[in-house]
């Protein structure tokens, strides 16, 4: 375990070295992020889930760095150029770019102007010039004249080519230039000739300039997308004088040339190196660093939105009627049982062109009565408002509530292998309606089946590093699933696969066991599942719930490894385990200091007491019904100055999108979120928050609505 890596991570997270070291040990032992943060608090000094996930991310980066170091050392050694000093320098590297800078002079390269000059025997002259002290410089240069190099200018050109390449390969120069570009260069974009884009979506960037260090993530990604689509050209413009000073400072390091003629030649080589070699390379690297930073910020925003979406309030186990609205093709209707099972499906045509309103009313009324429907979920896509108005004209039981539900991703799910496996005998329209209903009942359980990129909550999600995006979003999904807990007897294999330590193969084995043997009655039965051993049981058991289990702790977040401790607490207080679990007063009265040991400290004991007070508590809030403005159905109905209710559907760094009851979402720009400056919209708004907005402007041509938060 490299101490330099440990020290770097601890400094980054402002924690102690030993906390990082212990966390890495647990990760290498196969422990998961949720397990470590929940059940190994004493071992890590109470590192939270975010910190543990960061340590996991960085340790993975350092493992990649070690593999690259090994390859670089092997390559340099094979060339016979590996010195003890260089080996030590490479071993101390903490960043991939530093390593690549050191490797540049040794990297196998194509035939360059410098290699051609070396082939002509000019390397000794170039090295001599690099000492900055060559007596009778012109005479020395003339000694290299040959049939291949008939003129002094030919000799000097070749020597300069070698010098330019040597300068461009200096790790210190490259590092300082890169830092300067990232700190001070300006990013400049221009419209490509004859490349005006339809609708002008890149019109803000036709003649644009901003310091690279200050450009927001969404703006940089928009610029790079414009380049990718062939509309824009983008470059970095540093201060040329500063760049040359940087190169000369490292190059001369206080030494002066012995003659002006020698200085003149080196100066030409410096200019050539900057223009032809250094600038293009450093520009690409600076763009790469800035892009990675923008990716991380966009992924952070996406992750925060995803967390809020997955942890949205569920309505719970309610008998649900779900509708996927439509005009010409009708409205697909499904009835679901309390556990989300499909009981019935049909299609109604209450809207033009069919206008079968009476028949639709009869069908819906019969379904509500026959299947004892408690809630109605209506997808928020095409014909949503018309369908909602139609439903509310029915004589529904007073306790039946109607909800508008986001359709984002429902069509993706309906055509996916997951949906085909769940409902092989039904078409995509039925599957989509089922997904709408289930995501109202339990958003987390249903949305884990859908690629997060299809949920309409990202910020340039298709432009960022897809590997990093998947890693971070998987972390978010795992975090949400394990923070809520999973019912072992009703969870789908897709939900189970995100439980700490389980994965898709074991999730399938659990479902197969459940189908063959029946419902689990205890957590210990998990050990009878095929290929589920003690290590997986340790990682997973605390996050799985069994309502009605013989041992009440099996329906709590208390880990089985602490069952005996809780039983001792009950016995010491002369009560049964059943009396203790769920009794807040009794749990709070326990003297925890009596149970502190070398393995169990107060952090774990406090967690246990909280669980005993409220076992299996769900961290999610209660769902609320939003009533949209009744007279608003299309964008043509929206007028400046209107005040409307809405629900936040997506949050980005530049603002929040709000569903106001029509097909197009409106945008509250950060500048319209309040009287004070807002740097982070998440500090003001949350996903699915009910808000009141006023309309600033409506652009019918582009389908855009500008809103202000009231």
C-alpha positions as CSV (number, residue, x, y, z in Angstrom):
1,X,0.0,0.0,0.0
2,X,1.8,3.1,-1.3
3,X,2.0,5.7,1.5
4,X,2.3,8.5,-1.0
5,X,-1.1,7.5,-2.4
6,X,-2.6,7.3,1.0
7,X,-1.2,10.7,1.9
8,X,-2.6,12.2,-1.3
9,X,-6.1,10.9,-0.8
10,X,-6.2,11.9,2.9
11,X,-5.1,15.5,2.0
12,X,-7.7,15.6,-0.8
13,X,-10.5,14.6,1.6
14,X,-9.1,16.3,4.8
15,X,-9.1,13.1,6.8
16,X,-6.4,11.1,8.6
17,X,-4.0,8.8,6.8
18,X,-5.1,5.8,8.9
19,X,-8.8,6.4,7.9
20,X,-7.9,6.1,4.3
21,X,-5.6,3.1,4.9
22,X,-8.2,1.2,6.8
23,X,-10.8,2.0,4.2
24,X,-8.6,0.7,1.4
25,X,-7.9,-2.4,3.4
26,X,-11.7,-3.0,3.6
27,X,-12.1,-2.4,-0.1
28,X,-9.3,-4.8,-0.9
29,X,-11.0,-7.4,1.3
30,X,-14.1,-7.1,-0.9
31,X,-16.2,-4.8,1.2
32,X,-18.7,-2.5,-0.5
33,X,-19.1,1.3,-0.1
34,X,-22.5,1.0,1.7
35,X,-21.3,-1.8,4.0
36,X,-18.1,0.1,5.0
37,X,-19.9,3.4,5.6
38,X,-22.8,1.8,7.5
39,X,-21.3,-1.1,9.5
40,X,-17.5,-0.3,9.8
41,X,-17.7,3.2,11.3
42,X,-15.2,2.4,14.1
43,X,-12.7,1.0,11.6
44,X,-12.7,4.1,9.3
45,X,-13.3,6.8,11.9
46,X,-16.9,7.3,10.7
47,X,-16.1,8.1,7.0
48,X,-19.4,8.7,5.3
49,X,-20.6,7.2,2.1
50,X,-19.4,10.0,-0.1
51,X,-15.9,9.9,1.4
52,X,-15.7,6.1,1.0
53,X,-16.8,6.3,-2.6
54,X,-14.1,8.9,-3.3
55,X,-11.4,6.8,-1.7
56,X,-12.6,3.8,-3.9
57,X,-12.5,6.1,-7.0
58,X,-9.0,7.4,-6.3
59,X,-7.6,4.0,-5.3
60,X,-8.8,2.7,-8.6
61,X,-7.1,5.6,-10.4
62,X,-3.8,4.8,-8.5
63,X,-4.1,1.1,-9.5
64,X,-4.3,2.2,-13.2
65,X,-1.3,4.6,-12.6
66,X,0.7,1.7,-11.2
67,X,0.0,-0.4,-14.2
68,X,1.1,2.4,-16.5
69,X,4.2,3.0,-14.4
70,X,5.1,-0.7,-14.9
71,X,4.7,-0.4,-18.7
72,X,6.7,2.8,-18.9
73,X,9.6,1.5,-16.8
74,X,9.7,-1.7,-18.9
75,X,9.8,0.4,-22.1
76,X,12.6,2.7,-20.9
77,X,14.6,-0.2,-19.5
78,X,14.4,-2.0,-22.8
79,X,16.0,1.0,-24.4
80,X,18.9,0.9,-21.9
81,X,18.0,4.4,-20.6
82,X,16.6,3.7,-17.2
83,X,18.7,5.3,-14.5
84,X,18.1,5.0,-10.7
85,X,17.2,8.7,-10.5
86,X,14.6,8.4,-13.3
87,X,13.2,5.2,-11.7
88,X,12.8,7.0,-8.3
89,X,11.2,10.0,-10.0
90,X,8.7,7.8,-11.8
91,X,7.9,5.9,-8.6
92,X,7.0,9.3,-6.8
93,X,4.6,10.4,-9.5
94,X,0.9,10.9,-8.4
95,X,-0.7,11.9,-11.6
96,X,-0.9,10.2,-15.0
97,X,0.0,13.4,-16.9
98,X,3.2,13.7,-14.8
99,X,4.1,10.2,-15.8
100,X,3.5,10.8,-19.4
101,X,5.6,14.0,-19.3
102,X,8.5,12.0,-18.0
103,X,8.0,9.4,-20.7
104,X,7.8,11.8,-23.6
105,X,11.6,11.6,-24.5
106,X,11.5,7.8,-24.4
107,X,8.2,7.2,-26.1
108,X,8.6,5.5,-29.5
109,X,7.8,8.1,-32.1
110,X,7.3,8.4,-35.9
111,X,10.1,9.8,-38.0
112,X,10.3,13.5,-37.3
113,X,12.4,16.4,-38.5
114,X,14.6,15.9,-35.4
115,X,15.1,12.2,-36.1
116,X,16.1,13.0,-39.7
117,X,18.6,15.6,-38.4
118,X,20.0,13.0,-36.0
119,X,20.4,10.5,-38.8
120,X,22.5,13.2,-40.5
121,X,24.8,13.3,-37.5
122,X,23.7,16.6,-36.1
123,X,22.9,15.5,-32.5
124,X,26.4,16.2,-31.1
125,X,26.1,19.8,-32.4
126,X,22.6,20.3,-30.9
127,X,23.8,18.9,-27.5
128,X,26.8,21.2,-27.6
129,X,24.6,24.2,-28.4
130,X,22.4,23.2,-25.4
131,X,25.4,23.9,-23.1
132,X,25.0,27.6,-24.2
133,X,28.8,27.8,-24.5
134,X,30.2,27.1,-27.9
135,X,33.4,28.9,-28.8
136,X,33.7,29.8,-32.5
137,X,30.1,28.7,-33.0
138,X,30.0,29.3,-36.7
139,X,33.2,27.5,-37.3
140,X,31.9,24.5,-35.3
141,X,28.7,24.5,-37.3
142,X,30.7,24.6,-40.6
143,X,32.5,21.5,-39.5
144,X,29.2,19.6,-40.0
145,X,28.8,20.7,-43.7
146,X,28.6,17.6,-46.0
147,X,27.2,16.6,-49.4
148,X,24.0,15.9,-47.5
149,X,24.2,19.3,-45.7
150,X,25.9,21.5,-48.2
151,X,25.2,24.9,-46.5
152,X,25.6,26.2,-43.0
153,X,21.9,27.1,-43.0
154,X,21.1,23.4,-43.6
155,X,23.3,22.4,-40.6
156,X,21.7,25.0,-38.4
157,X,18.2,24.1,-39.4
158,X,18.8,20.5,-38.5
159,X,20.3,21.4,-35.2
160,X,17.4,23.7,-34.4
161,X,15.0,20.9,-35.2
162,X,16.7,18.7,-32.6
163,X,16.7,21.5,-30.1
164,X,13.0,22.2,-30.7
165,X,12.1,18.6,-30.0
166,X,14.3,18.4,-26.9
167,X,12.7,21.6,-25.5
168,X,9.2,20.2,-26.2
169,X,10.1,17.0,-24.3
170,X,11.1,18.7,-21.1
171,X,8.8,17.6,-18.3
172,X,9.3,20.8,-16.3
173,X,8.5,23.1,-19.3
174,X,5.4,21.0,-20.2
175,X,4.1,21.0,-16.7
176,X,4.5,24.8,-16.2
177,X,3.0,25.6,-19.6
178,X,0.0,23.3,-19.0
179,X,-0.6,25.0,-15.6
180,X,-0.4,28.4,-17.3
181,X,-2.8,27.4,-20.1
182,X,-5.3,26.1,-17.5
183,X,-5.0,29.2,-15.4
184,X,-4.8,32.0,-17.9
185,X,-5.4,31.0,-21.6
186,X,-8.7,32.1,-23.2
187,X,-10.9,29.7,-25.1
188,X,-12.0,31.2,-28.4
189,X,-14.7,29.9,-30.7
190,X,-15.8,31.0,-34.2
191,X,-18.5,29.9,-36.6
192,X,-17.2,27.6,-39.3
193,X,-17.4,29.0,-42.8
194,X,-20.9,28.3,-44.2
195,X,-21.8,26.3,-41.1
196,X,-24.7,28.3,-39.7
197,X,-26.7,25.8,-37.7
198,X,-30.4,25.3,-38.1
199,X,-32.3,27.0,-35.3
200,X,-29.1,28.7,-34.2
201,X,-28.6,26.4,-31.1
202,X,-24.9,27.4,-31.1
203,X,-25.5,31.1,-32.0
204,X,-24.1,32.2,-28.6
205,X,-20.7,30.9,-29.6
206,X,-20.3,32.2,-33.2
207,X,-17.8,34.8,-31.8
208,X,-17.1,33.8,-28.3
209,X,-14.2,34.2,-25.8
210,X,-13.8,33.4,-22.1
211,X,-10.9,32.4,-19.8
212,X,-10.7,28.6,-19.7
213,X,-10.3,28.7,-15.9
214,X,-13.7,30.4,-15.5
215,X,-15.9,28.7,-18.2
216,X,-18.8,26.7,-16.6
217,X,-19.0,23.0,-17.4
218,X,-22.2,23.3,-19.5
219,X,-20.7,26.1,-21.6
220,X,-17.5,24.1,-22.4
221,X,-19.5,21.0,-23.2
222,X,-21.7,23.0,-25.5
223,X,-18.7,24.4,-27.3
224,X,-17.2,21.0,-27.8
225,X,-20.5,19.7,-29.1
226,X,-20.5,22.5,-31.6
227,X,-17.0,21.4,-32.7
228,X,-18.1,17.8,-32.9
229,X,-21.1,18.7,-35.1
230,X,-18.9,20.8,-37.4
231,X,-20.5,24.1,-36.6
232,X,-17.8,25.7,-34.5
233,X,-14.0,25.9,-34.4
234,X,-12.4,26.2,-31.0
235,X,-8.8,27.1,-29.9
236,X,-6.9,28.3,-26.9
237,X,-5.2,31.7,-27.0
238,X,-2.4,32.2,-24.4
239,X,-0.3,35.3,-24.0
240,X,2.6,34.4,-26.3
241,X,5.1,36.6,-24.4
242,X,4.3,34.8,-21.1
243,X,4.7,31.4,-22.8
244,X,8.1,32.3,-24.1
245,X,9.2,33.6,-20.7
246,X,8.1,30.2,-19.1
247,X,10.2,28.3,-21.7
248,X,13.3,30.5,-21.4
249,X,13.2,30.5,-17.6
250,X,13.4,26.7,-17.4
251,X,15.7,26.5,-20.4
252,X,18.4,29.0,-19.4
253,X,17.9,28.8,-15.6
254,X,20.2,31.7,-15.0
255,X,22.8,30.7,-17.7
256,X,23.7,33.1,-20.6
257,X,24.7,32.2,-24.1
258,X,28.4,32.7,-24.9
259,X,27.7,34.5,-28.1
260,X,24.8,36.3,-29.7
261,X,24.9,34.1,-32.8
262,X,24.4,31.0,-30.6
263,X,21.5,32.7,-28.7
264,X,19.9,33.7,-32.0
265,X,19.8,30.1,-33.1
266,X,18.5,28.8,-29.8
267,X,15.9,31.6,-29.8
268,X,14.6,30.5,-33.2
269,X,14.5,26.9,-32.0
270,X,12.4,28.0,-28.9
271,X,9.9,29.9,-31.1
272,X,9.6,26.9,-33.4
273,X,9.2,24.5,-30.5
274,X,6.4,26.6,-29.0
275,X,4.5,27.1,-32.2
276,X,5.0,23.7,-33.9
277,X,5.3,21.3,-31.0
278,X,4.5,22.6,-27.6
279,X,1.4,24.7,-28.2
280,X,-0.6,22.0,-30.2
281,X,0.3,19.4,-27.6
282,X,-0.3,21.5,-24.5
283,X,-3.5,23.0,-26.0
284,X,-4.9,19.4,-26.4
285,X,-3.8,18.5,-22.9
286,X,-5.4,21.6,-21.4
287,X,-8.6,20.9,-23.3
288,X,-8.5,17.4,-22.0
289,X,-8.0,18.5,-18.4
290,X,-10.8,21.1,-18.7
291,X,-13.1,18.6,-20.3
292,X,-12.4,16.1,-17.5
293,X,-13.2,18.8,-15.0
294,X,-16.4,19.7,-16.9
295,X,-17.3,16.0,-17.1
296,X,-16.9,15.6,-13.3
297,X,-19.1,18.6,-12.6
298,X,-21.8,17.5,-15.1
299,X,-21.7,14.0,-13.7
300,X,-22.0,15.4,-10.1
301,X,-25.1,17.4,-11.2
302,X,-26.5,14.3,-12.9
303,X,-25.8,12.2,-9.8
304,X,-27.5,14.6,-7.5
305,X,-30.6,14.7,-9.8
306,X,-30.6,10.9,-10.0
307,X,-30.4,10.6,-6.2
308,X,-33.3,12.9,-5.8
309,X,-35.3,11.1,-8.5
310,X,-34.7,7.6,-7.1
311,X,-35.5,8.7,-3.5
312,X,-38.7,10.4,-4.6
313,X,-41.6,9.8,-2.4
314,X,-43.5,6.5,-3.1
315,X,-47.2,6.1,-2.7
316,X,-46.5,2.6,-1.4
317,X,-48.4,-0.6,-1.9
318,X,-51.6,0.7,-3.4
319,X,-53.9,-0.8,-6.1
320,X,-53.1,1.3,-9.1
321,X,-54.7,2.2,-12.4
322,X,-52.1,3.6,-14.8
323,X,-52.7,5.3,-18.1
324,X,-50.3,6.0,-20.9
325,X,-52.2,8.8,-22.8
326,X,-52.6,9.2,-26.5
327,X,-54.9,10.7,-29.1
328,X,-55.1,8.6,-32.3
329,X,-53.8,5.4,-30.8
330,X,-55.9,5.8,-27.7
331,X,-55.0,5.6,-24.0
332,X,-53.4,2.3,-22.8
333,X,-54.8,1.5,-19.3
334,X,-53.5,-1.1,-16.9
335,X,-54.6,-2.2,-13.4
336,X,-51.9,-3.2,-11.0
337,X,-52.1,-5.0,-7.7
338,X,-50.6,-3.7,-4.5
339,X,-47.3,-5.4,-5.2
340,X,-47.2,-4.1,-8.8
341,X,-48.5,-7.3,-10.5
342,X,-50.4,-6.7,-13.7
343,X,-54.1,-7.6,-13.2
344,X,-55.8,-6.2,-16.3
345,X,-55.1,-4.1,-19.4
346,X,-57.3,-2.3,-22.0
347,X,-57.4,0.6,-24.4
348,X,-59.8,3.5,-24.3
349,X,-60.4,6.3,-26.9
350,X,-61.8,9.3,-25.1
351,X,-60.1,11.9,-27.4
352,X,-60.2,12.8,-31.1
353,X,-60.4,11.4,-33.6
354,X,-62.4,8.5,-32.0
355,X,-64.1,10.5,-29.3
356,X,-65.5,7.3,-27.6
357,X,-66.0,9.2,-24.3
358,X,-69.0,7.2,-23.0
359,X,-67.4,3.8,-23.6
360,X,-64.2,5.1,-22.0
361,X,-66.1,6.3,-18.9
362,X,-67.8,2.9,-18.5
363,X,-64.6,1.0,-18.9
364,X,-62.7,3.1,-16.4
365,X,-65.6,3.1,-13.8
366,X,-65.8,-0.7,-14.0
367,X,-62.0,-1.1,-13.6
368,X,-61.9,1.2,-10.6
369,X,-64.7,-0.7,-9.0
370,X,-63.7,-4.3,-10.0
371,X,-60.0,-3.9,-9.0
372,X,-60.6,-1.7,-6.0
373,X,-58.4,1.0,-7.4
374,X,-56.8,3.4,-4.8
375,X,-54.7,5.7,-7.0
376,X,-54.6,6.7,-10.6
377,X,-51.3,7.4,-12.4
378,X,-51.3,9.4,-15.7
379,X,-48.2,9.7,-17.9
380,X,-47.2,13.3,-18.5
381,X,-46.6,13.0,-22.3
382,X,-48.9,13.6,-25.3
383,X,-52.6,14.0,-24.3
384,X,-51.8,14.0,-20.6
385,X,-53.7,17.2,-19.6
386,X,-56.7,16.1,-21.7
387,X,-56.7,12.7,-20.1
388,X,-56.4,14.2,-16.6
389,X,-59.3,16.5,-17.3
390,X,-61.4,13.6,-18.6
391,X,-60.5,11.4,-15.5
392,X,-61.5,14.1,-13.1
393,X,-64.9,14.3,-14.7
394,X,-65.6,10.7,-13.7
395,X,-67.5,10.0,-10.5
396,X,-64.5,8.5,-8.7
397,X,-64.6,7.4,-5.1
398,X,-63.5,10.3,-2.9
399,X,-60.4,8.6,-1.6
400,X,-59.0,7.9,-5.1
401,X,-56.2,10.3,-5.9
402,X,-54.9,11.2,-9.4
403,X,-51.2,11.8,-10.0
404,X,-49.2,13.0,-13.0
405,X,-46.2,10.8,-13.5
406,X,-43.1,11.5,-15.6
407,X,-42.9,9.2,-18.7
408,X,-39.2,9.8,-19.2
409,X,-37.6,6.4,-20.0
410,X,-40.9,4.5,-20.0
411,X,-40.6,3.8,-23.8
412,X,-37.0,2.7,-23.3
413,X,-38.0,0.3,-20.6
414,X,-40.9,-1.1,-22.6
415,X,-38.6,-2.2,-25.5
416,X,-35.8,-3.4,-23.2
417,X,-34.9,-7.1,-22.5
418,X,-35.9,-6.4,-18.9
419,X,-39.5,-5.6,-19.9
420,X,-39.6,-8.5,-22.4
421,X,-38.5,-10.8,-19.6
422,X,-41.1,-9.5,-17.2
423,X,-44.0,-9.3,-19.7
424,X,-43.2,-11.6,-22.7
425,X,-46.8,-11.9,-23.7
426,X,-47.6,-8.2,-23.8
427,X,-46.6,-5.4,-26.3
428,X,-44.6,-2.3,-25.6
429,X,-47.7,-0.1,-24.9
430,X,-48.8,-2.3,-22.0
431,X,-45.3,-2.5,-20.6
432,X,-45.0,1.3,-20.8
433,X,-48.2,1.8,-18.9
434,X,-47.1,-0.7,-16.2
435,X,-43.9,1.2,-15.8
436,X,-45.8,4.5,-15.3
437,X,-47.9,2.9,-12.6
438,X,-45.1,1.2,-10.8
439,X,-42.8,4.2,-10.7
440,X,-45.6,6.0,-8.8
441,X,-45.9,3.2,-6.3
442,X,-42.1,2.8,-5.8
443,X,-39.9,5.0,-8.0
444,X,-36.7,3.4,-6.8
445,X,-37.8,-0.2,-7.5
446,X,-39.0,0.7,-11.0
447,X,-36.4,3.2,-12.2
448,X,-33.4,1.0,-11.4
449,X,-34.5,-1.0,-14.5
450,X,-33.9,2.0,-16.8
451,X,-30.6,3.5,-18.0
452,X,-30.3,6.8,-16.0
453,X,-29.3,8.6,-19.3
454,X,-32.9,8.0,-20.5
455,X,-34.6,9.6,-17.5
456,X,-34.4,13.2,-18.7
457,X,-32.4,14.6,-15.7
458,X,-28.9,15.0,-17.1
459,X,-26.7,17.9,-18.3
460,X,-24.9,17.0,-21.5
461,X,-24.8,13.4,-20.3
462,X,-24.0,12.0,-23.8
463,X,-21.0,14.3,-24.1
464,X,-19.1,13.3,-20.9
465,X,-16.8,10.4,-20.3
466,X,-19.2,7.4,-20.4
467,X,-17.0,5.1,-18.3
468,X,-16.8,7.7,-15.5
469,X,-20.5,8.5,-15.9
470,X,-21.4,4.8,-15.5
471,X,-19.2,4.4,-12.4
472,X,-20.6,7.5,-10.7
473,X,-24.2,6.8,-11.5
474,X,-23.9,3.1,-10.4
475,X,-22.5,4.4,-7.1
476,X,-25.6,6.7,-6.8
477,X,-28.0,3.8,-7.5
478,X,-26.3,1.5,-5.1
479,X,-26.3,4.2,-2.5
480,X,-30.0,4.8,-2.9
481,X,-31.0,1.2,-2.9
482,X,-29.1,0.4,0.2
483,X,-30.1,3.5,2.1
484,X,-33.8,2.6,1.6
485,X,-33.4,-1.2,2.1
486,X,-35.0,-3.9,0.0
487,X,-37.8,-6.3,0.7
488,X,-36.2,-9.7,0.2
489,X,-39.5,-11.4,-0.7
490,X,-40.9,-8.9,-3.2
491,X,-37.9,-7.2,-4.8
492,X,-37.2,-7.8,-8.5
493,X,-33.8,-9.3,-9.5
494,X,-32.9,-5.9,-10.9
495,X,-33.4,-4.2,-7.6
496,X,-31.7,-7.0,-5.7
497,X,-28.7,-6.8,-8.0
498,X,-27.9,-3.3,-6.5
499,X,-27.9,-4.6,-2.9
500,X,-24.4,-4.5,-1.4
501,X,-22.4,-7.5,-2.5
502,X,-25.0,-9.3,-4.5
503,X,-24.8,-8.4,-8.3
504,X,-27.0,-9.8,-11.1
505,X,-26.0,-13.5,-11.0
506,X,-26.8,-13.9,-7.3
507,X,-29.9,-11.7,-7.6
508,X,-31.2,-14.3,-10.1
509,X,-30.3,-17.1,-7.7
510,X,-32.2,-15.4,-4.9
511,X,-35.3,-15.0,-7.2
512,X,-35.0,-18.7,-8.3
513,X,-34.7,-19.9,-4.7
514,X,-37.8,-17.7,-3.8
515,X,-39.8,-19.2,-6.6
516,X,-38.8,-22.8,-5.7
517,X,-38.9,-22.7,-1.9
518,X,-41.3,-19.8,-1.2
519,X,-40.9,-16.6,0.8
520,X,-37.9,-16.1,3.1
521,X,-38.7,-16.3,6.7
522,X,-35.2,-15.4,8.0
523,X,-32.0,-13.7,6.8
524,X,-30.0,-16.8,7.6
525,X,-31.9,-18.6,4.8
526,X,-29.8,-16.6,2.3
527,X,-26.9,-18.9,3.0
528,X,-28.9,-21.7,1.3
529,X,-29.0,-19.7,-1.9
530,X,-26.8,-21.1,-4.6
531,X,-23.3,-19.5,-4.5
532,X,-24.2,-17.1,-1.8
533,X,-21.4,-17.5,0.8
534,X,-20.5,-16.0,4.1
535,X,-18.7,-13.0,2.6
536,X,-21.7,-12.0,0.4
537,X,-24.1,-12.6,3.4
538,X,-21.9,-10.2,5.5
539,X,-22.1,-7.5,2.9
540,X,-25.8,-7.8,2.0
541,X,-27.8,-9.0,5.0
542,X,-28.2,-5.7,6.8
543,X,-29.7,-4.1,3.7
544,X,-32.4,-6.8,3.1
545,X,-35.7,-6.7,5.0
546,X,-38.2,-9.5,5.8
547,X,-41.5,-8.1,7.0
548,X,-43.2,-10.5,9.4
549,X,-40.0,-12.5,10.0
550,X,-39.7,-14.7,13.1
551,X,-36.9,-12.5,14.4
552,X,-38.1,-8.9,14.3
553,X,-34.5,-7.7,13.7
554,X,-34.7,-9.3,10.2
555,X,-36.9,-6.4,9.2
556,X,-34.5,-3.8,10.4
557,X,-31.0,-2.4,9.4
558,X,-29.4,-4.1,12.4
559,X,-26.7,-6.4,11.0
560,X,-27.0,-10.1,12.0
561,X,-23.5,-9.9,13.5
562,X,-25.0,-7.6,16.2
563,X,-28.1,-9.7,17.0
564,X,-26.5,-11.3,20.1
565,X,-25.6,-7.8,21.3
566,X,-29.2,-6.6,20.9
567,X,-30.5,-9.7,22.6
568,X,-28.1,-9.0,25.5
569,X,-29.5,-5.4,25.7
570,X,-33.1,-6.8,26.0
571,X,-32.1,-9.4,28.6
572,X,-30.2,-6.8,30.7
573,X,-33.3,-4.7,30.8
574,X,-35.6,-7.6,31.6
575,X,-37.6,-7.3,28.4
576,X,-38.1,-9.6,25.4
577,X,-36.5,-8.9,22.0
578,X,-40.0,-8.4,20.6
579,X,-40.8,-5.8,23.2
580,X,-37.6,-3.9,22.5
581,X,-37.8,-3.7,18.7
582,X,-40.0,-0.7,17.8
583,X,-40.2,0.7,21.3
584,X,-38.5,4.1,21.1
585,X,-38.9,4.8,24.8
586,X,-37.2,1.6,25.9
587,X,-34.5,1.8,23.3
588,X,-33.6,5.4,24.3
589,X,-33.3,4.4,27.9
590,X,-30.5,1.8,27.3
591,X,-27.1,2.8,28.7
592,X,-24.8,2.3,25.7
593,X,-21.6,2.7,27.6
594,X,-22.1,-0.8,29.0
595,X,-21.8,-2.3,25.5
596,X,-18.8,-0.5,24.1
597,X,-16.0,-3.0,23.2
598,X,-12.9,-3.2,21.0
599,X,-15.1,-4.1,18.1
600,X,-18.3,-2.0,18.7
601,X,-18.1,1.7,19.5
602,X,-20.7,4.4,20.2
603,X,-21.3,5.2,16.4
604,X,-22.5,1.6,15.8
605,X,-24.4,1.5,19.1
606,X,-26.2,4.7,18.3
607,X,-27.2,3.3,14.9
608,X,-28.6,0.2,16.5
609,X,-30.7,2.3,19.0
610,X,-32.1,4.4,16.1
611,X,-33.1,1.2,14.3
612,X,-34.7,-0.3,17.4
613,X,-36.7,2.9,17.9
614,X,-38.0,2.8,14.3
615,X,-37.0,-0.5,12.6
616,X,-36.8,-0.5,8.8
617,X,-37.4,3.2,8.6
618,X,-37.7,4.6,5.0
619,X,-35.8,7.8,4.5
620,X,-38.1,8.9,1.7
621,X,-40.8,11.6,2.2
622,X,-44.6,11.4,1.5
623,X,-45.9,11.9,-2.0
624,X,-48.0,14.9,-2.8
625,X,-50.6,15.6,-5.5
626,X,-49.9,18.7,-7.7
627,X,-52.9,20.4,-9.4
628,X,-51.8,22.1,-12.7
629,X,-53.6,25.2,-13.9
630,X,-56.9,24.0,-15.4
631,X,-57.0,26.3,-18.5
632,X,-53.4,25.5,-19.6
633,X,-53.0,22.7,-22.2
634,X,-50.5,23.7,-24.8
635,X,-47.7,26.3,-25.2
636,X,-50.1,28.5,-27.1
637,X,-52.0,28.9,-23.9
638,X,-49.0,30.3,-22.0
639,X,-48.7,34.1,-21.8
640,X,-46.1,36.4,-20.3
641,X,-47.0,37.4,-16.7
642,X,-49.0,34.3,-15.9
643,X,-48.4,32.7,-12.5
644,X,-48.5,28.9,-12.6
645,X,-47.9,25.9,-10.4
646,X,-45.3,23.5,-11.5
647,X,-43.0,20.6,-10.5
648,X,-39.2,20.6,-11.0
649,X,-38.2,17.9,-13.4
650,X,-34.4,18.6,-14.0
651,X,-31.7,20.7,-12.4
652,X,-28.6,21.9,-14.1
653,X,-25.8,24.3,-13.3
654,X,-27.5,27.0,-15.3
655,X,-31.1,26.5,-14.1
656,X,-34.0,24.2,-13.4
657,X,-36.6,22.8,-15.8
658,X,-40.2,22.9,-14.6
659,X,-43.3,20.9,-15.8
660,X,-46.2,23.4,-15.9
661,X,-48.7,20.9,-17.3
662,X,-47.9,21.0,-21.0
663,X,-45.6,19.1,-23.3
664,X,-42.7,21.7,-23.1
665,X,-41.0,22.3,-19.8
666,X,-40.1,25.8,-18.8
667,X,-36.7,27.0,-17.6
668,X,-35.9,29.0,-14.5
669,X,-32.5,30.4,-15.2
670,X,-30.2,30.8,-12.1
671,X,-30.6,34.6,-12.5
672,X,-34.4,34.2,-12.0
673,X,-34.3,32.1,-8.8
674,X,-34.4,34.9,-6.3
675,X,-33.1,38.3,-5.4
676,X,-29.8,37.0,-4.2
677,X,-27.1,35.5,-6.5
678,X,-27.5,31.8,-6.8
679,X,-24.3,29.7,-7.6
680,X,-25.9,26.3,-7.2
681,X,-29.5,25.7,-8.2
682,X,-29.6,22.7,-5.9
683,X,-29.3,25.0,-2.9
684,X,-32.6,26.6,-3.9
685,X,-34.6,23.8,-5.6
686,X,-34.9,20.0,-5.4
687,X,-36.1,17.5,-8.0
688,X,-39.9,16.9,-7.9
689,X,-40.3,20.0,-5.7
690,X,-43.7,21.8,-6.2
691,X,-43.1,25.4,-7.1
692,X,-45.0,28.6,-8.1
693,X,-43.5,30.4,-11.2
694,X,-44.3,33.4,-13.3
695,X,-43.9,33.4,-17.1
696,X,-41.2,35.8,-18.4
697,X,-41.2,35.0,-22.1
698,X,-42.6,32.4,-24.5
699,X,-40.7,31.6,-27.8
700,X,-43.3,29.7,-29.8
701,X,-40.9,29.1,-32.8
702,X,-38.3,27.3,-30.6
703,X,-40.8,25.9,-28.1
704,X,-39.0,27.7,-25.1
705,X,-40.6,29.1,-22.0
706,X,-38.6,31.4,-19.6
707,X,-39.8,31.3,-16.0
708,X,-39.1,33.1,-12.7
709,X,-39.4,31.4,-9.3
710,X,-41.9,33.0,-7.0
